[in-house]
Amino acid sequence: MKAISKISSLLILVLSASTLVAQHHRHDAEGGDPNAINAKLGTVHMPVSCQASVQAPFERGVALLHSFWFEEAKKQFQAVTTADPQCAMAHWGIAMTEWRPLWDGMPENRRLAGIAEIDKATALHARTDRERRYIAALSDYLHSDPAQNDKATRAYADAIGALHAAYPDDVEATAFYGLALVASNEPRKALDVLEPGFKAHPDHPGFAHYIIHAADSPQYAEEGLPAAEKYAAIAPDSAHALHMPGHLFARRGMWQEDVDSNLASVRASEYAEEHNLGGVGHQLHADEFLLYAYLQQGKDADARQVLDRLEPLVVHLRSLPGIQDDGMALFITYFQVEMPGIYYMELHEWKSVLAIQEPAGSILAARYYRFWEQAIAAGRLRDAAAADKAAAGAQALYDQMASDNSPIAAEREAAEGTIKAWQSFAHKNDEEALRLISAAADSQDRVGQAEVDIPAREMYADMLLTDNRPAEALVQYRTALKLSPNRFNALYNAGRAAEEAGKPEEARTYFQQLMKTTDRGEHSERSEVIYARNFLLKASSGAM
């Protein structure tokens, strides 16, 4: 997403049922009355066998679904059920707002709410085979055994795939099939479905959005960039749509684009709150990405500002009515341990990482992440007691992570290997530590790292450099920078490793890139920037 100086169109204000019936606008219209149903969320076309008067608001709900604005989508579909009590697909839409597979799966309270709605949809006997297929696919998923969620998700993807095959001209079936494949952890297959859809329908919010999710790994990030560069313009009224391109910008080390995306998302979240719209918790996710990007740019003061507003923001969000229904509210405690952890780890303030406290009422992912970051810090400090404590805490939680949808859970093998590696390093069992972190890096390289992360491959290189093995470290930094370009720590340490390995020209390349990434160090007082600048000055003067 390119820089956006301000949100150019207004966020949708959810209408009363009578207004919904009266309004008939295309979903890609621009400008006009902020109370009209013409906010910019992309072009969606999903005919249903309900009253003609509710077709436009139904499609508005689908457009909101595609940008994961679940809170406002639910209001749209609920208003449709009031305007047309016989509209089975409106109840399907409400049930769909409870399924958030790329965020938190299906907690029991939302599963039950979804079942109640999908049962209403089934009982209304939709008039077309196509609609009955949509309803049956979701019903089978919601009524499945929660302990077999992965199996149920794959079965849902198969059912939506069959719907897509039976009705190849149904654009929404194609988009929802792509999403189901992403949820089933089949990114290549998802991209093969979504990319032709995006090419044929470049203003459709679902194709662009789901491509970004499918491509959210080092392996596919470059492939997903065209969608990332378009999505914000497709749905500029959605805080999530403004944020999502930052996922791939971060993967490719495009830090300023990442910053621009998430600053726009923060403004959209603030606008949503001012106008009593749902989804204001998106600001936490945008701030998470801002913090990370600023640190890679060496803009530590900006990163500190983001961190300093975290706790006041948490207090404020928790005071808002209905915040428990906000899609991001579940992860508040995760952000409370992850954001300070990332800040201090990137700045190598290891004692500060160890001092991070567990927030009251922490979710499992937050507790696990805290042990993960503290194991790394303890290893860096060679603090065996702290490392043992962190590793024991993580192990006690590890077996509970199977159904958790946190970034850590997505790479469980790599996360556990990283913890054990730094525990060994803390005990000065360096060869064992290197073996473990190498295996963790190999595992992470296969499955992809989390979206805001310290890559295991880079940590492997750091260990080797700490052990005065610069040539071996340099090999690992080269790979790390291919997978995660333009990370500050990797660029600097790759330069130092190259220098110590007797490769001054390669060192110069890394230090030059570091200076470029940090805008010539104009916003950074880090010692690493000063060192790189002095190295380059010496190199240019022929003193080396």
C-alpha positions, 0 to 999 in steps of 0.5 A: 500500500502506498502512503496515504495522507488521509482517508479519502472516503468515509467509513460506513455508518451502519444503517437502520433496516428502513434505510437499508431497504431504501438505499440501492448503491453500487459498492464501489461508488465514491464520495457523497453523504457519509450516511449513505451506503456508498463507502469505499469497500470494493466491488462485490456481486453476490445475488441471493433469492431474497427481497430485491430491496435487501440485495445491496445491503447484503452485498455490503455485508459480504464486502465487509466480511471480505475485509474481516470487518466482522463487527460491522458485517454482522450489523448489516446482515442483522438489518437484512434479517429485519427487512426480510425475515425469510432471507436465509442467506442473511443468517448465513452471513451472520454465522460467517462473521463468527468464523475467523480462521486466520485470527482465532479459529472458532472459540466455543461462544462464537461457535454456538452463536454461529450454530444458532444462525446457520440453523436458522438459515437451514430451516428457512430452506433457501430457494436455490441449490447454490445458496443451500450449498453455502449454508450446508458447507458452513453448517457442517463445519460449525456442527463438527467436533471442535477437537477436530478443527483442522479436519473440519476446515479441510472438509469445509474447503472441499465443500466450498471447492465443490460449490466453486466447481458447480458454479464457476461464474460465482465470483464470491464462491471463488473468493471464499474457496481461496480463503478456505484454502488459506485457512487449510494451510494450502497457500500454493493452492490458494494462490492458484485459485485467487490470482486468476480471480484477482486478475479478472476482478481487480476491484474485489476486496476478497481476492486482494486480501486473501492473496496477501494472507496466502503469500504471507511467508518469505516463499510467496511474499514477492508473488503477493506484492501486486495484491498488496499494492492494490488492496488499500485502494480497493477498500480504503475505508477498512482499517484492516485493508489499510493494514494488510499490505504491511504484511508483505511490505514487512516480508520484503523489508519495504519498511517505509511502505509498511509504516505508511500502511499502518499509519493509515490503518491507525487513523482509520481505527481512530475514525471508527471509534469516533463514529461508534463503529466496531473493530477499533482494536485493529489499532493494536495490530497496526501499532505492532507493525509500526513498532517493528518497522520503525526499529528496522529503520533505526527510528528508535524514538518513533518506536518508543512512542508506539510502545509508550502508548500501548498500555494507555491504549489497552486501558482505553480499549477495555473501557469501550462498550462491547469491546469483548466482541472486537476481533482483536480484543482477544489478543490484547495480552499478547500485544502486551508481552510481544511489543515490549519484547520486540522493542527490547530484543531489537535494541539488545536490551536483554535485561529489560526483556527478562523484566517483562511481566505477565499481564493479568488474564493472559491468554495462552499465546501471551504466556508462551511468547513471554517465555520464548522471548525471555529464553532468548534474552537469558541465552544472550546473557548466559544466564542459565537460571533464567533460561531454565525458568523460561524453558520450563515455563514454555514446556509446561504450556507447549502441549496446550498450543496445538489448537492455539492460533498465535504466530508462535503456534504456527511454527511450534517446532521452530519456537521450541527449538529456539527456546532449547537452543538459547537454554543450551547457550546460556549453559555454555553448551555452544555446540548443542545450542548451534545444532538446535538453532540450526534445526529450528532455522531449517524448520522455520525456513520450511513453514515460514516465520511469524509476521513480526519476528526475530528469525531463527536463521538470523539468531543462528548467525548471531550465535556463530558470530558470538562464538567468533566464527565469522565466516560461518556466520556470514553464510547464515546471514546471507540466507537470513537476508534473502528470507527477511530482507533489510532487517537492521540486526542482520545487515549490521552483523552481516557487515561485521561478519564479512569484515572479520572474515576478511571480505571488506567489499562484502562488508561494505555492501551490507553497511551501505544497505544499512545506511540506506535502510536507516535513511543514512542514519539521520534518525538513529543514534545507535552505535551500529549506525555510527560504526557502519558510517565510519567503516564506509568513510574509511573505505571511501578514503582508501584507508582500509 
